[in-house]
């Protein structure tokens, strides 16, 4: 698939000024300027994150009300229910809050509730509120959900059940009648950092409770590895407080991990240190698999386990769910690709809407993402869900798939989501009409360049500058994530040394030379472009710089993202 290369620019005067302060490679100074780090003080905060730089939790609107209501429940011996969604953010949020309450309140008077993905759906559920009523709970703390549940929280209030809502999704104009709403995205909330995930908001509530109860700050910091897992999985910006929380969360995950993280790491056979990518690709899929394939409660049970042995038992269940998820994911992706490859009319469209009634509802969103890797365009994968058809949408960079679905709302029973991902339900008889309308909307609004994937390149650098001290500074830029991604470089006019080769049928093992400096690298799923190397012409190569450790020896190598013939 052809890709657009976008090499970022930066103000040269600012780059020069920062170089004079930091005395690190000018290209790295350019990357820092691009990320709005413009002086020594900002660079120090960036490279040396401190927990003391976190904002006071009391700056968040309604924090005093939330803490007062929870401590009132303590005094009155009320029953408290911790309620969260079935994804990683919700599960880690519930695990943190439940563990904290269990430690500092009467364990028999607290419980947690995770709605079932298929029986109850996303967010606050009537079934969950009815459970609270039947079991005598008078306070529900909702995490990663609740901000849009006006009717259901009104229903709970009629039953005499109070809500403290901790959420990070964008509020509507009408807010639910909760005792307290903690959400920095509220228009009148003065909290300085707006990009916390749900678990991050829950952590702020725990920090405030810790402070009010005169407990050491370590009582809240105990949960930072779970907060980092949520930050990684929820793909929130890796800036500001998120970066501080993720930095110290990874430190804890590597030094004193939660039993659940330790068990999943062991089952994944990962022996090296945990990085954000480890949380994204190893921990998160196994936690998400519980809700996709079965019941997400066991993921919470793993994280709140009192021993390594207990956590391991639940981790094995999640590991099994993830194996089943991967099998379903692969089978459905293969089926979907076969349908597309066998239908020229579908391939000619600007969008993909594909439907099979037997596909597993829990993986259709993942399959939609896989299809975008092959056919880069807004994609919806639909399946049968009871009497209705349900599906998940994923988008390409720069295209608002939620808005496109909104323009088809008269054909839907319900829909929700955001810019890049959404879900919807419809009557089975509306599938073809929806497919046609969605294509009509996308074709009328998407621009041609958005149908070509873009590679954002931070800067150009020659091979001679790719040395260990240069890599060491890149390493200090971690943790990486949205708005602080691992720097992507381009080196121009390099030559194949003659030793590059295809490995495992689909990958390229690179051996490249520039000015008598040789670099090896790996490019995954690039074998179809190997002919360019065989032409023995100058190449431009896009890559990230990696450190390979083999037999206790370290050397730098390229992880190649793309390459093409150099312009003459």
C-alpha angles and dihedrals in degrees: 000000000000114000135200116237116215114187109197123229131211138194104274094209091054091047090052092048092050091047090055089054100042104026092211126131110303091231090058089049087053090054091050091051089051087055092050095253100135110158143032094265094053091045091052091053089047098049096035108039115192129199087220087068091066113111120251108265090225090073088074115096113256094011092125090050092049094050092045092051094049093047089047087056088052091052093047094044090237122170113252125202119200108209126190144156125268097247128088094270093051095042095049090045092054092044092053096045095042092048092050094048092044089055097048105029137046104292093211090060098057134066138161133233129202115183116233110253095226104029097043109013130210125343132349111006132198088228089058093050091048089052089054091050094048093048096046101249114158099180128048121190106200119199128195089359143053104074092106098034097100097144096043095048088047087053090051091050090055087055091053095255118135124210131212104192121205109183142142102197119111110275124232122231091264115058126203118260095252124152088238135003118202109193123128090206091070105116092234096044111112095199105135099221116058103179104075116135120231092268089050090056089048090050089054090054090050090049091052092048090049090053095046092047091051092241123150116266088244088075089070096034088060088082100049094106089059091046090052090050090054093046090052095045098043092053094227119161113288091223138106114352093359090061093049092047092046092047094054092036090059090047090055093043089057098041107031108004127188108262090247094054090046092051094048091047090053093048090049089054091231110159100171127078120288118254130177089269089056090056092045098047104026112027102028099052091052092049092046091047091067091065095036096054104023138336121341094207091089090061089060090045089055094052095046094044115135095218141030090244093054092046090050092056092056092040089058089055090051091046089053092048089051092051089053090046092053091050092050090044093052095044094049093044090052091049092047093049090049090052091050095043090051095051117065093184092058092047091052093060129099090229138037122226111169130174138190120161095216098056117116111257092214095067105035091101091054090047090052089056091049091052090053088058087061102031108026103215140095106298136196124187116196134193140169115276111181108300093343141061116247131184151165129236129207127185143207123247112290099013121109104221093176091060091048090053090046088061088059095048096119087066094051137079091206143341141178143164141095144271098303105022136034144158133217145177129210144164112276090240091061098059097096093042090049091049091053095045094046090051090048092052095045094045090051096048111029118090121225094246091057088063090062115072115241127219112206108214118197098201152327119262135171121235091246090068095052098099135142096263088053091052091045090061091048087052089054089056090071143142090073126200141119111343089011103055124162107277114264117211137195124208115191132210100018124153134221106250089215093254099086111118144171114259129193089004096278110046134071124227102206128211108181133175133202122172092343092307113123125207129182123207147160128238116191121218092000102116091112088067096049090105089073090063090049092058089071092220127134114281137200111219129196117204151140119242115245136184115228118201117198125164090348091304121118127208135163121248138172125252097205117216099176142338138191141173113287118251110252 
